[in-house]
Amino acid sequence: MMDRAPYTTQLQAGLGLVSETKTLLELWSPGMPVSELHSVALQSGRFPEITARRLRNIVSECFAPRYLKAGGAPALHLKKLSDGIHTSELSQLMFIFTCRANPILGDFVRDVYWARYAGGYQDISSEDARAFVERGIDDGMTSKRWSESTIRRVSAYLTGCCADYGLLERGLRTSRRILSFRVAPAVSAYLAYELHFDGIGDNAILKHKNWQLFGLDREDVLEEMKRLSLKGLFIVQSAGDVVRISWKMRNMEELCYALTKG
């Protein structure tokens, strides 16, 4: 029996949706229920080429599971950051939340994308994604076996979503070129502080699996943290395997404010 959420086909409701998410963040306000957000979005005229049904799916199946968890904290933080950090940085934060809401995407990035990147490969093919999906099914990662058509669609969703977030080349193709993908400093700071306020210890933060979404191991994260300490966000002290971090910000709101001010 699985001790984690099973793989689902939820990515079919929408892949990266970076521009759509930015617009929804502008329209959303804290405490707004999903049904109201859909109504506000529909009446805003900001989605002229999207049907009401499609927009409902985007709001309920994509935006809500990714950004309205924990009382809407992710949406609140992204909304605060959206006008002060670059779109590419905002996209990386969306990428983290999307991987959390869709474990199949996070595992694909960790197990396939970075393995091929480290191996010196130039691209990732539909067959690579398909092999990953089939392996997951065989390993019991889905609640039931998927049909051939579902396997094919989900494989395409995985590579398409990676393209939307800048890991792979965009466009309809059976093989996509691997792009350079490095975590932005603002994203590193956000992730480190978020894990800290979730009650995770300093040493455990360095080994958290979310860093693996950016191809970082413990030593990479430590070096990233040391670079960030030069910006005055925290103080890092390390001796052997022991790391101590003095956190300067008292909450995520303070951090978001600091990041928007550069």
Backbone bond lengths (Angstrom), bond angles and torsions (degrees), N, CA, C in turn:
res aa  C-N    CA-C-N  psi(-1)  N-CA   C-N-CA  omega(-1)  CA-C   N-CA-C  phi
1 M - - - 1.458 - - 1.532 110.18 -
2 M 1.351 117.19 135.72 1.446 121.23 -176.64 1.519 111.78 -70.22
3 D 1.354 116.17 140.83 1.455 120.58 176.41 1.523 110.58 -102.50
4 R 1.324 116.32 20.16 1.456 121.91 -179.31 1.514 108.53 -148.44
5 A 1.335 116.45 169.44 1.463 120.04 -178.69 1.530 109.79 -65.07
6 P 1.321 118.04 138.21 1.470 120.69 -179.46 1.521 111.90 -72.75
7 Y 1.310 115.54 160.94 1.458 120.59 172.30 1.523 108.63 -66.40
8 T 1.325 116.26 139.87 1.463 120.83 177.93 1.525 109.52 -130.09
9 T 1.325 114.98 177.92 1.471 121.33 178.12 1.523 110.71 -101.46
10 Q 1.323 117.56 19.56 1.469 121.06 -173.08 1.525 113.74 -60.64
11 L 1.333 117.85 -23.43 1.463 119.71 178.49 1.530 111.79 -62.09
12 Q 1.329 117.13 -18.11 1.457 119.34 179.55 1.530 111.39 -64.02
13 A 1.331 117.70 -21.73 1.463 120.79 178.94 1.524 111.73 -73.23
14 G 1.325 116.78 -19.62 1.454 120.62 -179.85 1.511 110.58 167.51
15 L 1.312 117.18 141.08 1.459 120.54 -177.96 1.534 109.67 -88.27
16 G 1.329 118.74 -114.57 1.460 119.54 -177.80 1.520 113.88 -72.14
17 L 1.339 116.23 -43.27 1.470 121.76 177.08 1.530 112.25 51.28
18 V 1.315 117.05 44.17 1.464 120.36 -175.60 1.526 111.96 -63.28
19 S 1.322 117.88 -52.14 1.471 119.97 -178.24 1.525 111.28 -67.51
20 E 1.336 116.99 -38.76 1.459 120.48 178.61 1.527 111.26 -63.58
21 T 1.327 115.58 -39.69 1.465 119.72 179.30 1.523 110.95 -65.77
22 K 1.334 117.06 -41.30 1.463 120.07 178.38 1.527 110.56 -59.58
23 T 1.330 116.37 -41.67 1.462 120.04 179.51 1.527 111.08 -66.21
24 L 1.326 116.57 -43.65 1.462 120.26 179.09 1.527 111.30 -63.76
25 L 1.314 117.54 -35.22 1.461 120.72 177.54 1.532 110.52 -63.85
26 E 1.328 116.52 -36.63 1.463 120.39 177.99 1.528 110.41 -65.58
27 L 1.334 116.59 -37.21 1.463 121.36 -176.36 1.525 113.10 -82.88
28 W 1.318 116.08 -24.44 1.469 121.19 -176.63 1.525 111.00 -79.05
29 S 1.313 116.01 147.36 1.457 121.40 172.01 1.524 107.90 -134.25
30 P 1.332 118.50 151.13 1.465 121.44 -177.13 1.528 112.28 -53.13
31 G 1.327 114.94 134.36 1.456 120.91 179.30 1.509 114.39 88.28
32 M 1.331 117.25 -7.28 1.458 120.50 -179.02 1.525 110.40 -71.74
33 P 1.336 118.22 122.80 1.473 120.06 178.29 1.527 111.77 -70.75
34 V 1.314 115.41 161.44 1.461 121.18 -176.88 1.525 111.53 -57.90
35 S 1.331 116.74 -43.08 1.469 120.28 -178.16 1.521 111.51 -61.57
36 E 1.331 116.25 -38.69 1.465 119.42 179.55 1.523 111.03 -70.76
37 L 1.325 116.80 -38.85 1.466 119.96 178.24 1.522 109.85 -60.74
38 H 1.326 116.75 -41.65 1.462 119.83 178.45 1.522 110.22 -61.56
39 S 1.317 117.43 -44.31 1.461 121.21 -179.67 1.525 111.47 -63.41
40 V 1.329 116.03 -44.69 1.463 120.91 179.47 1.531 110.40 -62.90
41 A 1.339 116.28 -43.38 1.467 120.83 179.66 1.526 110.96 -63.76
42 L 1.323 115.90 -40.82 1.461 121.25 -178.97 1.530 110.74 -65.03
43 Q 1.317 115.99 -40.99 1.468 120.89 -177.18 1.526 113.06 -80.93
44 S 1.321 116.57 -13.31 1.465 119.88 -175.71 1.521 113.39 -72.72
45 G 1.328 116.22 -24.35 1.456 119.61 -175.91 1.514 113.44 76.17
46 R 1.332 116.40 10.36 1.471 121.05 -177.36 1.526 112.39 -84.95
47 F 1.331 117.16 -8.10 1.468 120.81 -178.96 1.534 109.61 -126.63
48 P 1.320 118.08 61.01 1.469 121.40 -173.13 1.528 115.23 -64.73
49 E 1.329 117.22 -24.81 1.460 120.09 -176.49 1.530 112.70 -100.95
50 I 1.321 117.17 8.34 1.462 121.78 -179.23 1.519 109.11 -112.91
51 T 1.326 116.66 130.58 1.464 120.08 179.53 1.522 110.38 -70.32
52 A 1.328 116.14 160.26 1.465 120.84 179.98 1.524 110.99 -59.52
53 R 1.325 116.28 -39.91 1.469 120.29 -179.72 1.516 111.00 -67.00
54 R 1.332 116.65 -42.95 1.455 121.05 178.88 1.532 110.36 -64.17
55 L 1.323 116.19 -41.01 1.453 120.15 179.54 1.524 110.82 -64.66
56 R 1.325 116.61 -38.16 1.463 120.38 177.18 1.528 110.40 -61.15
57 N 1.330 116.41 -41.75 1.464 120.36 178.75 1.527 111.37 -64.61
58 I 1.327 116.33 -40.81 1.460 120.13 179.83 1.528 110.28 -62.15
59 V 1.328 116.02 -43.86 1.463 120.37 -177.83 1.528 111.47 -69.32
60 S 1.330 116.97 -47.13 1.470 120.51 -173.52 1.519 114.17 -84.19
61 E 1.338 117.26 -32.84 1.463 120.23 -175.23 1.524 113.65 -100.24
62 C 1.322 117.41 -15.89 1.467 120.39 -179.10 1.531 111.58 -117.36
63 F 1.320 116.14 -62.70 1.462 119.81 -175.61 1.528 112.08 -61.55
64 A 1.326 117.05 -49.62 1.466 120.25 -175.97 1.533 113.50 -62.60
65 P 1.337 119.60 -51.32 1.471 118.89 -179.10 1.530 113.32 -63.51
66 R 1.321 116.82 -29.37 1.462 119.95 -177.22 1.527 113.02 -84.47
67 Y 1.334 116.90 -41.92 1.455 119.93 -166.93 1.531 116.04 -119.24
68 L 1.323 117.34 -9.30 1.456 118.90 -179.16 1.520 112.89 -105.43
69 K 1.326 117.20 14.27 1.460 121.36 172.59 1.528 109.20 -70.73
70 A 1.322 116.03 164.45 1.473 121.80 176.10 1.521 111.44 51.55
71 G 1.338 115.62 45.57 1.452 119.65 177.97 1.513 114.56 69.74
72 G 1.335 116.11 20.07 1.460 119.99 179.04 1.513 114.04 84.37
73 A 1.340 117.86 14.18 1.468 121.31 -178.36 1.529 113.08 -56.70
74 P 1.354 119.02 -45.61 1.466 117.99 178.63 1.526 112.94 -58.20
75 A 1.333 116.93 -44.43 1.465 120.50 179.58 1.522 110.65 -63.47
76 L 1.326 116.90 -42.06 1.462 120.91 179.89 1.521 110.86 -61.31
77 H 1.319 116.80 -44.73 1.461 120.67 -179.88 1.531 111.56 -65.90
78 L 1.324 116.32 -45.09 1.467 119.40 179.98 1.523 111.05 -64.10
79 K 1.318 116.10 -37.28 1.466 120.22 178.32 1.531 110.37 -62.50
80 K 1.331 116.97 -42.17 1.460 121.50 178.98 1.524 111.13 -66.41
81 L 1.337 116.04 -34.50 1.463 120.74 -175.58 1.530 113.50 -85.67
82 S 1.319 116.94 -21.78 1.476 120.84 -168.14 1.522 114.50 -57.98
83 D 1.320 118.02 -32.57 1.468 120.34 -179.09 1.526 113.13 -92.09
84 G 1.331 116.52 -5.33 1.460 118.41 -174.11 1.513 115.96 -116.77
85 I 1.335 117.70 -12.16 1.461 119.87 177.53 1.525 109.16 -122.24
86 H 1.311 116.23 162.82 1.460 121.25 -177.29 1.528 111.01 -67.96
87 T 1.319 116.01 150.44 1.467 120.49 -179.72 1.523 111.50 -57.27
88 S 1.330 117.54 -35.79 1.466 120.34 179.87 1.529 110.82 -64.11
89 E 1.327 117.29 -34.36 1.468 121.01 177.33 1.527 109.87 -71.92
90 L 1.314 116.46 -42.74 1.460 120.73 177.66 1.525 109.98 -61.07
91 S 1.336 116.18 -39.13 1.465 121.36 179.02 1.520 111.28 -62.34
92 Q 1.342 117.00 -38.49 1.464 119.62 179.08 1.528 111.17 -66.25
93 L 1.315 117.51 -35.92 1.456 119.93 176.45 1.528 110.04 -67.51
94 M 1.331 117.10 -41.47 1.461 120.59 175.63 1.527 110.08 -59.31
95 F 1.316 116.19 -39.04 1.465 122.02 178.57 1.528 111.25 -58.71
96 I 1.333 116.93 -44.52 1.463 120.93 178.69 1.524 110.62 -60.30
97 F 1.334 116.90 -49.48 1.463 120.93 -177.45 1.522 111.50 -66.35
98 T 1.324 117.31 -33.57 1.465 120.31 178.16 1.520 110.96 -68.59
99 C 1.326 117.02 -39.10 1.465 120.71 177.49 1.524 111.22 -66.11
100 R 1.321 116.96 -35.96 1.465 119.66 177.75 1.522 111.23 -66.65
101 A 1.325 115.85 -39.81 1.466 119.93 -179.16 1.521 112.28 -75.86
102 N 1.334 116.25 -21.45 1.472 121.93 -178.37 1.524 108.91 -129.81
103 P 1.340 117.74 84.44 1.467 121.27 -176.64 1.523 114.03 -53.37
104 I 1.322 117.20 -29.19 1.467 119.60 -179.45 1.523 110.59 -63.55
105 L 1.327 117.53 -35.74 1.468 121.06 178.76 1.520 110.37 -70.35
106 G 1.335 116.88 -45.68 1.456 119.81 179.27 1.521 112.09 -58.87
107 D 1.322 116.60 -44.01 1.467 120.41 179.75 1.526 111.23 -66.78
108 F 1.326 116.70 -37.33 1.475 120.45 178.46 1.520 110.21 -62.35
109 V 1.313 116.65 -43.50 1.466 120.52 -179.72 1.524 110.28 -65.63
110 R 1.330 116.46 -46.71 1.459 119.91 -178.38 1.526 112.56 -67.22
111 D 1.343 116.43 -43.61 1.465 120.29 -170.36 1.522 114.42 -90.92
112 V 1.319 117.13 -27.96 1.464 119.98 -176.86 1.522 111.92 -110.23
113 Y 1.334 116.94 -56.52 1.464 119.71 -176.08 1.525 111.87 -56.56
114 W 1.340 116.95 -54.90 1.464 118.92 -175.09 1.524 112.67 -73.28
115 A 1.317 116.85 -27.19 1.473 119.34 175.82 1.535 110.05 -66.03
116 R 1.314 116.51 -42.06 1.461 119.93 178.82 1.534 111.16 -72.14
117 Y 1.318 116.19 -37.25 1.463 120.12 176.78 1.529 110.13 -60.31
118 A 1.338 115.57 -48.53 1.465 120.27 -179.47 1.521 111.68 -65.64
119 G 1.339 116.19 -28.79 1.455 120.52 -179.72 1.517 113.83 -80.78
120 G 1.330 116.63 -0.49 1.457 119.74 177.97 1.516 114.56 82.87
121 Y 1.324 117.76 11.82 1.469 120.28 178.87 1.525 110.03 -72.04
122 Q 1.318 115.89 153.17 1.457 121.36 -177.81 1.520 113.36 -95.68
123 D 1.326 116.55 -20.07 1.463 118.24 -175.88 1.524 111.96 -150.41
124 I 1.329 114.53 171.33 1.459 122.88 174.06 1.514 107.05 -128.17
125 S 1.303 117.10 130.06 1.458 121.31 -175.09 1.526 111.89 -102.18
126 S 1.305 114.68 168.27 1.460 120.56 175.52 1.525 110.27 -60.73
127 E 1.329 116.19 -34.21 1.460 120.57 179.16 1.526 111.87 -67.29
128 D 1.341 116.81 -35.07 1.467 120.33 175.82 1.524 109.90 -62.06
129 A 1.339 116.04 -44.88 1.460 120.71 179.42 1.521 110.51 -65.92
130 R 1.307 115.76 -40.78 1.467 120.27 -179.69 1.529 110.91 -62.93
131 A 1.330 116.20 -43.43 1.468 120.31 179.45 1.530 110.62 -61.33
132 F 1.334 116.60 -38.59 1.463 121.22 177.89 1.528 110.75 -64.10
133 V 1.324 117.01 -45.88 1.467 121.24 -179.84 1.524 110.46 -62.47
134 E 1.316 117.33 -46.12 1.463 120.88 -179.24 1.519 111.19 -63.23
135 R 1.322 116.39 -38.16 1.471 120.25 178.23 1.524 110.11 -64.71
136 G 1.332 116.43 -40.39 1.452 120.51 178.67 1.523 111.89 -62.87
137 I 1.320 115.96 -41.30 1.473 120.51 177.80 1.524 110.30 -62.99
138 D 1.334 115.73 -45.18 1.470 120.20 179.63 1.534 111.62 -63.38
139 D 1.337 116.12 -30.19 1.467 120.63 -179.50 1.524 112.49 -85.78
140 G 1.341 116.60 4.89 1.458 120.03 177.29 1.513 114.84 78.54
141 M 1.335 117.62 24.09 1.450 120.70 -177.97 1.528 113.20 -81.06
142 T 1.325 117.51 -10.02 1.463 121.15 176.49 1.530 108.78 -108.66
143 S 1.325 116.39 156.11 1.467 120.04 -179.01 1.522 111.16 -71.39
144 K 1.322 117.26 -22.43 1.462 122.61 174.91 1.523 108.36 -154.63
145 R 1.309 117.40 165.17 1.460 120.42 -179.71 1.525 109.92 -69.86
146 W 1.333 115.93 140.07 1.451 121.04 -179.81 1.518 111.23 -91.91
147 S 1.320 115.28 152.33 1.463 120.51 177.31 1.520 109.77 -74.05
148 E 1.312 115.53 167.11 1.462 121.58 179.28 1.527 110.99 -58.50
149 S 1.328 116.80 -43.26 1.469 119.77 -178.55 1.522 111.35 -66.83
150 T 1.339 117.07 -36.32 1.461 120.45 178.44 1.521 110.80 -67.00
151 I 1.315 116.69 -41.85 1.471 120.92 177.49 1.522 110.04 -59.07
152 R 1.319 116.35 -44.12 1.465 120.65 -178.83 1.532 110.94 -64.57
153 R 1.322 116.97 -43.13 1.466 120.47 -178.79 1.524 111.37 -66.81
154 V 1.340 116.73 -47.12 1.460 120.14 -177.96 1.528 110.57 -63.02
155 S 1.319 117.57 -37.02 1.470 120.90 176.96 1.521 110.41 -59.30
156 A 1.329 116.02 -41.73 1.466 120.71 178.53 1.523 111.20 -69.09
157 Y 1.347 117.02 -36.06 1.469 119.93 178.44 1.532 110.43 -61.58
158 L 1.320 116.67 -40.17 1.465 120.66 -176.86 1.524 111.79 -62.89
159 T 1.318 117.05 -49.70 1.462 119.40 -179.82 1.527 110.85 -70.37
160 G 1.333 116.82 -34.71 1.463 120.23 178.68 1.516 111.54 -65.77
161 C 1.319 117.11 -40.28 1.455 121.28 179.52 1.530 110.28 -67.16
162 C 1.313 116.66 -41.04 1.464 120.34 176.90 1.531 110.85 -61.27
163 A 1.322 116.23 -36.26 1.464 120.05 177.50 1.526 110.79 -67.14
164 D 1.326 116.78 -41.16 1.469 120.62 179.36 1.518 111.82 -60.58
165 Y 1.326 117.16 -33.26 1.459 120.94 -177.59 1.532 113.41 -95.51
166 G 1.319 117.15 5.49 1.451 120.00 172.79 1.507 117.06 90.19
167 L 1.335 118.28 11.61 1.454 120.39 177.83 1.528 111.64 -86.59
168 L 1.321 115.61 -31.09 1.460 121.28 -178.16 1.527 109.92 -128.34
169 E 1.305 114.44 160.79 1.463 121.66 177.69 1.531 110.18 -64.03
170 R 1.325 115.98 141.28 1.458 120.78 179.77 1.530 110.67 -82.05
171 G 1.333 115.82 168.88 1.455 121.32 177.35 1.519 111.47 108.99
172 L 1.325 115.53 156.25 1.461 120.73 179.01 1.514 109.28 -80.33
173 R 1.309 117.10 112.21 1.465 121.41 -178.53 1.521 109.28 -160.41
174 T 1.321 115.20 157.03 1.463 119.97 -178.76 1.521 111.99 -82.75
175 S 1.331 116.19 -15.89 1.457 120.42 177.69 1.520 108.12 -138.95
176 R 1.321 117.11 128.86 1.466 121.54 -176.66 1.530 110.24 -114.98
177 R 1.316 115.59 137.37 1.456 121.22 179.78 1.526 110.27 -70.53
178 I 1.328 116.38 137.50 1.460 122.29 177.06 1.528 108.66 -75.97
179 L 1.328 116.93 128.00 1.455 121.95 179.67 1.526 110.81 -101.78
180 S 1.309 115.57 157.94 1.460 120.32 175.99 1.521 108.46 -68.04
181 F 1.303 117.03 129.20 1.461 121.54 -175.27 1.515 108.75 -137.85
182 R 1.329 115.70 105.72 1.473 120.99 -178.14 1.516 109.31 -122.00
183 V 1.303 115.97 136.36 1.466 120.75 -179.29 1.532 110.29 -62.73
184 A 1.321 116.49 135.35 1.462 122.17 178.93 1.529 109.44 -79.35
185 P 1.332 117.69 147.00 1.471 120.56 -179.72 1.523 113.49 -53.92
186 A 1.331 118.12 -42.15 1.465 120.82 -179.62 1.523 110.92 -62.84
187 V 1.322 116.28 -34.63 1.462 121.28 179.89 1.523 110.03 -71.70
188 S 1.327 116.73 -41.27 1.468 120.44 176.42 1.524 110.90 -59.88
189 A 1.325 115.99 -44.06 1.466 120.26 179.84 1.521 110.67 -63.60
190 Y 1.324 116.44 -44.24 1.462 120.26 -179.68 1.524 110.31 -61.43
191 L 1.333 117.13 -47.88 1.459 120.86 -177.06 1.525 111.14 -63.76
192 A 1.333 116.57 -43.62 1.464 119.98 -179.62 1.533 110.69 -60.74
193 Y 1.332 115.79 -46.97 1.465 119.18 -179.37 1.522 112.10 -68.09
194 E 1.308 117.51 -38.06 1.464 120.40 178.95 1.527 110.38 -61.40
195 L 1.328 117.03 -44.62 1.457 121.16 178.53 1.532 110.29 -64.60
196 H 1.323 116.02 -39.31 1.469 120.56 178.94 1.529 110.96 -61.38
197 F 1.327 116.34 -47.39 1.468 119.51 -178.96 1.531 112.48 -73.43
198 D 1.330 116.68 -12.15 1.463 120.16 172.69 1.522 111.13 -82.62
199 G 1.322 116.31 -0.74 1.461 120.48 175.83 1.515 114.85 91.92
200 I 1.317 117.00 12.95 1.467 120.69 -179.85 1.527 109.31 -84.14
201 G 1.317 116.37 135.27 1.456 121.51 -178.44 1.513 113.22 -67.29
202 D 1.338 115.92 158.38 1.464 121.14 -175.87 1.524 113.22 -54.98
203 N 1.322 117.78 -46.26 1.462 120.55 -177.90 1.528 111.51 -70.47
204 A 1.324 116.17 -35.57 1.469 119.71 179.17 1.530 111.49 -69.66
205 I 1.333 116.98 -30.55 1.463 120.24 178.27 1.523 110.52 -58.27
206 L 1.325 116.11 -41.10 1.469 120.24 -176.78 1.527 112.51 -63.52
207 K 1.324 117.01 -23.46 1.475 120.96 -176.19 1.524 112.63 -106.45
208 H 1.324 116.97 6.67 1.463 119.64 -175.75 1.535 110.47 -64.79
209 K 1.337 115.84 142.76 1.463 120.16 -174.09 1.524 113.82 -67.46
210 N 1.331 118.05 -18.10 1.470 119.01 177.89 1.518 112.04 -62.24
211 W 1.334 117.34 -30.75 1.468 119.54 177.81 1.520 111.60 -65.34
212 Q 1.329 115.85 -28.60 1.465 120.03 -179.31 1.524 111.81 -65.91
213 L 1.326 117.19 -18.66 1.468 119.96 175.50 1.526 110.63 -63.78
214 F 1.333 116.10 -20.69 1.467 121.14 178.60 1.530 111.53 -110.23
215 G 1.329 116.02 13.86 1.459 120.74 177.02 1.518 114.02 74.03
216 L 1.332 117.43 22.17 1.462 121.15 -175.64 1.518 112.03 -102.08
217 D 1.343 116.23 133.70 1.459 120.20 172.08 1.532 108.54 -100.82
218 R 1.324 116.91 -175.12 1.469 120.84 -174.23 1.518 112.34 -55.82
219 E 1.326 117.44 -46.81 1.462 120.63 -177.37 1.525 111.08 -67.13
220 D 1.318 117.24 -36.35 1.472 120.68 176.60 1.527 110.24 -62.31
221 V 1.334 115.53 -43.95 1.465 119.99 -178.97 1.520 110.69 -64.57
222 L 1.323 116.33 -41.16 1.471 119.87 179.03 1.524 110.34 -60.30
223 E 1.322 117.64 -43.81 1.466 120.60 178.27 1.524 110.78 -64.55
224 E 1.320 116.55 -37.84 1.464 121.06 177.67 1.532 110.00 -63.62
225 M 1.315 116.36 -42.18 1.464 121.05 179.65 1.534 110.96 -65.32
226 K 1.307 116.22 -38.80 1.463 119.68 178.70 1.521 110.82 -64.41
227 R 1.332 116.60 -38.96 1.467 119.45 176.86 1.526 111.21 -64.65
228 L 1.324 115.81 -40.09 1.463 119.98 179.32 1.525 111.86 -67.14
229 S 1.332 116.14 -30.37 1.469 119.17 -179.97 1.524 110.86 -63.61
230 L 1.318 116.73 -25.51 1.464 120.46 177.95 1.521 111.32 -68.29
231 K 1.332 116.59 -19.91 1.465 121.51 177.66 1.525 111.70 -88.06
232 G 1.342 116.28 -0.92 1.457 120.72 176.50 1.512 115.17 81.87
233 L 1.343 117.75 15.29 1.462 119.81 -178.44 1.523 112.05 -78.83
234 F 1.327 116.38 -28.41 1.467 121.85 175.43 1.518 108.09 -166.26
235 I 1.322 116.07 174.36 1.462 121.39 177.71 1.521 107.82 -116.74
236 V 1.312 116.61 129.80 1.461 121.87 -178.52 1.526 109.73 -111.37
237 Q 1.320 116.16 127.02 1.455 122.15 174.92 1.528 107.89 -122.89
238 S 1.318 117.25 126.43 1.467 120.41 -179.11 1.519 110.32 -132.73
239 A 1.331 113.98 138.74 1.460 121.35 176.57 1.526 107.08 -143.96
240 G 1.318 116.15 105.57 1.458 119.76 -176.11 1.516 110.74 66.27
241 D 1.326 115.14 -125.74 1.462 119.83 -178.99 1.526 112.94 -91.59
242 V 1.322 116.69 1.34 1.469 120.32 -176.99 1.525 109.97 -102.74
243 V 1.319 115.26 128.44 1.459 121.43 179.14 1.524 109.04 -124.87
244 R 1.315 115.90 134.75 1.460 121.48 174.93 1.519 108.64 -124.01
245 I 1.323 115.04 134.07 1.461 120.16 -177.92 1.521 109.15 -122.71
246 S 1.315 116.11 129.09 1.462 121.47 174.11 1.525 106.84 -97.34
247 W 1.316 115.72 113.51 1.464 121.88 -173.79 1.525 109.97 -88.97
248 K 1.323 116.76 124.83 1.458 121.61 -175.20 1.532 113.08 -84.22
249 M 1.326 116.87 -31.74 1.458 121.07 -175.99 1.530 110.86 -89.09
250 R 1.327 116.26 139.65 1.457 120.32 -176.50 1.528 113.22 -86.54
251 N 1.315 117.51 -18.61 1.459 121.42 178.36 1.524 109.66 -161.71
252 M 1.331 117.07 174.52 1.461 121.02 -176.64 1.528 111.71 -68.95
253 E 1.332 117.01 -28.34 1.455 119.76 179.10 1.532 110.09 -64.81
254 E 1.326 116.76 -42.21 1.466 120.69 177.12 1.521 110.38 -62.37
255 L 1.333 116.28 -41.33 1.455 119.75 179.98 1.530 110.49 -63.74
256 C 1.319 116.53 -46.95 1.479 119.64 -179.87 1.523 110.76 -57.87
257 Y 1.317 116.77 -40.77 1.458 121.04 178.74 1.521 109.77 -62.99
258 A 1.331 116.61 -45.01 1.469 120.83 -179.05 1.527 110.80 -63.45
259 L 1.335 117.53 -39.47 1.457 120.49 -178.97 1.524 111.69 -68.31
260 T 1.323 117.24 -35.96 1.467 119.43 179.98 1.525 111.41 -71.44
261 K 1.332 117.04 -21.52 1.454 120.92 178.84 1.523 112.06 -91.43
262 G 1.353 115.17 0.94 1.463 119.24 176.94 1.518 113.12 76.98
